[in-house]
Amino acid sequence: MAEMIVIQVNDHKLEAPLGVSVAAALLLDGQTRFRTSVSGEPRAALCGMGICFECRVTIDDRPHCRSCQVMVQDGMVIRTT
């Protein structure tokens, strides 16, 4: 079994397996909306390899991070919109 770490997502704590991407951790938690487009459409991970930019979130106060390209770290703070 994978080692679990604790991250914070939108003010709640979440356990995630060490070594997965932020996008994977959010999807494992059942989150299907990471942000909203300018026209109000829900957006989340689509390509999973950093090309589409649909999975952008704020990580540790850095906006527009591609969540599929960033691995979770213990204590990480993530904000979706």
Secondary structure, 3 states (H helix, E strand, C coil): CCCEEEEEECCEEEEEECCCEHHHHHHHCCCCCCEECCCCCEECCCCCCCCCCCCEEEECCEEEEECCCCECCCCCEEECC
